[in-house]
């Protein structure tokens, strides 16, 4: 199973850009029917609303 670091760039309540890196993610995506991003880690799925998210993807892809 491939794991990677997930980078989430979003605007906080003050409109500052914040970076959050989640280590050892196994998959991620977007659920159009609910407008939520998701990622899987340690056999659990977590969800994030799309509002304020600027980038949601592999950290490696952003840095290259």
C-alpha positions as CSV (number, residue, x, y, z in Angstrom):
1,X,0.0,0.0,0.0
2,X,1.4,3.4,-1.0
3,X,1.3,6.2,1.6
4,X,2.1,9.9,1.1
5,X,1.8,13.2,2.8
6,X,-1.4,15.2,2.1
7,X,-1.1,19.0,1.8
8,X,-4.2,21.1,2.5
9,X,-4.0,24.9,1.9
10,X,-6.9,26.9,3.1
11,X,-8.0,30.3,4.2
12,X,-8.8,30.7,7.9
13,X,-11.4,33.0,9.4
14,X,-9.1,36.0,9.0
15,X,-8.4,35.2,5.3
16,X,-4.8,34.1,6.1
17,X,-3.5,31.1,4.1
18,X,-2.8,28.1,6.4
19,X,-1.0,24.9,5.4
20,X,-1.8,21.6,7.1
21,X,0.2,18.5,6.2
22,X,-1.3,15.1,7.1
23,X,1.3,12.3,7.1
24,X,0.9,8.8,5.8
25,X,-2.4,9.1,4.0
26,X,-3.4,6.2,1.8
27,X,-6.0,7.9,-0.4
28,X,-8.0,11.1,-0.9
29,X,-10.6,12.6,-3.1
30,X,-13.7,14.7,-3.5
31,X,-17.4,13.7,-3.1
32,X,-19.4,15.9,-5.5
33,X,-22.7,14.8,-4.2
34,X,-21.9,16.2,-0.7
35,X,-19.2,18.8,-1.7
36,X,-16.7,17.3,0.7
37,X,-13.0,16.4,0.4
38,X,-11.9,13.2,2.1
39,X,-8.8,11.4,3.0
40,X,-8.1,7.9,4.4
41,X,-5.5,7.2,7.1
42,X,-5.2,4.3,9.5
43,X,-8.3,2.6,7.9
44,X,-10.5,5.6,8.8
45,X,-12.0,8.2,6.5
46,X,-12.1,11.9,7.4
47,X,-14.0,14.6,5.7
48,X,-13.5,18.4,5.1
49,X,-15.9,20.9,3.6
50,X,-14.8,22.5,0.4
51,X,-15.2,26.1,1.6
52,X,-12.0,28.0,1.9
53,X,-9.8,25.2,0.6
54,X,-7.3,26.4,-2.0
55,X,-5.4,23.1,-2.5
56,X,-6.1,19.6,-1.5
57,X,-3.5,17.0,-2.8
58,X,-0.2,15.3,-2.4
59,X,2.5,17.5,-0.9
60,X,5.0,16.1,-3.4
61,X,2.9,17.4,-6.3
62,X,2.6,20.9,-4.8
63,X,6.4,21.2,-4.2
64,X,7.3,20.0,-7.7
